[in-house]
Amino acid sequence: MGGKPMAAEVKIDAKQVRSRMEREGLNIFSRLPAVYAASRRQGQRFLQIGGGISIVEWRTLWDLHEAGPMTIRDLSSIQRSDHSLLSRALPDMRDKGYVTMHRDSRDGRQTIVQITDKGRAAYERAAPIMARRRAALRERFSEEEIRTLAGFLDRLEDFLRIPVEQIIDKEVQK
């Protein structure tokens, strides 16, 4: 009489749900985005405490502090990031006074990035906080475990760079 029809009672099979969760726990492809997101959230919280710079700003200032002036290509290679991501972030960092940017006199296609005094000060505010994050990781994982994990990540990255056509059977591609 004008009301909604009663929905049939749906039973959830908790055992099946648990089983699926266990299988997905081994699905590396679905785990990586969650791990990445958790790492970014945690890093952003650490950096809020350490002066309010972004993760891209932190990584760039850290790299420039440790290695000195370098090209955008060098920075993106060290950070394993997209060159265009850094190219978009660096003008804002320059505008904030953290870095200077100028064309390489030997190769005009390259831009050299250098940390400024203000950038060094921002790095020095964040560095102890981020060092604490790395120390906390080493409290959970030994140096050997970290190296092993990094080795696994290298192998996974190599796998993920294989062209799809080399993995898929020719029959499937048709």
N, C-alpha and C positions, 0 to 999 in steps of 0.2 A: 504494500500500500504506500507507494511513494518512497519507501526507504530503500537503502542499499541492500542488495541480496547478501546473504551471509556467505562469507568466504569459506571455502572448504578448509578444514584444518590441515596445515602443512606440518609434517614432521621433519625435523632436522636430525640427520644421523650424525651424532657427535663423533662417533668412531670414524666415519668416512671423512669428516671435516678435519679431525686430528691427523688422519693418515695423509690427507692432501697437504696439510701444513708441513708435515715431516718431509714429504717429497720435495716441496717447494723450498725447504731449507737447504737443499742441495742444488737448487737451480741458480747457478752462478749469474746467469743473465738477469734474473729478477732481483738478485741480492745486491748487485753493484749499484743501481740507482739509490737504493735505501742507504747503503753504506756511504756513498758520496754525499747524499743529502744530510745525513747525520754528522759527517765530518765538517761540512760547510756550516751547519747550524752551530756546532760546538766551537769551531774556529771563530765565527762571527761573535759569539758570546765572549770568548777570550779577548778578542780585539776590542770589543766595547769597553772592557775593563782596562785594556792597554792603550787607551787613547782615542778610540773611535775610528780608526782607519779601516778600510775594507780589506778583504782577503787579497784581492789583486794588488792593492797598494802595499800591503805587508810583504807579499812575495817579491814584488818588484824592489822595494826598498831593501829587503834582506839580501837579495841577489846583488844589487848594486853596492851595498855596504861590504859584502864579502868579496866580490870579484872586481869592483871598480867599474868604470864606464864600459858600456858595451852596446851593441846594436840591438834593435828590437828583435831581430831574428835570433840573436844569442839568448835574449831573455825568454822568448817563447820556447826555444829549445830546452833551456834549463828547466822551465816550468812545465814542459810538456803540454803547452796550451796553444790555442789557435793564435796565429800571428795577428789576425784581424781583431781579436778580443783585446790584445795589448795595444794595438794601434788606436783603438777607440778609447781605451782607459787612460793612456798616457797624456793626451792633451789636458784632461781634467787634473791629473797629478801635477802637470806643469803649471796650470792655472792656480793650484793650491800652493805652489812654491816648493813642492817636494823634489822635483827633478827639472833638469834643463834638457833640451833636445836640440840637436843641430845636425846638419848634413855632414856625412863623412867626407873629408877633403879628398880622399883617395878614390872613393866610390860614391858618387853623388846620389845613387839610388838608396843607399843605406842611411838610416838615422841613428846617431849615437845618443844614448841616454846616460845622464850622469846625475847622481844624487846631490842635492844641495844641503846646506847647513840645516834648513828647516826640515828637509826629508830625513837627514841624519838624526835630528832631535825626535821626530815621530818614530823612527826606527828604534831609537834608544828607549823610548817610553814603552813600546810594545814588546821589545826583545825579552825582558825578564818574564813577562806573562807567557809568551809563546815558548820560552825555554821550559817553563813549568809544565806546559802541555806536553812537550816532548819527554820530559822527565817522568811525567805520570804514565805515558805510554811505555817507557822503559821499566816502570814498576810492574806492568802487566805482562810485558813481553821481554825476553832476553834479547841481547844484541844478535845472537845467532837466529832467533825466531824472526826478528825484524828483517834480517838479511834473507832468510828463507822466504818470507812473505814477499819481499821486494823481488826476489828471483821468480816466484810464481806469477807476480803481477807482470813482470817483463815477458814471461812466456805467454801469458794470457793476451797481453797487448800485441805481441807478435802474431798470435792466432787471429785476433780480431782485425788485423790489417791484411789478412789473406783475402784476395778478391773472391767474392761470393761464387763467381763462375768456377773457381778452382775447387770449391767444396761441393757444390750441387752437382749431382749426376746430370750428364747431358740429357738423359731421358726426361728428367723433371723439368728442365729448362724449356722444352718444346711446348 
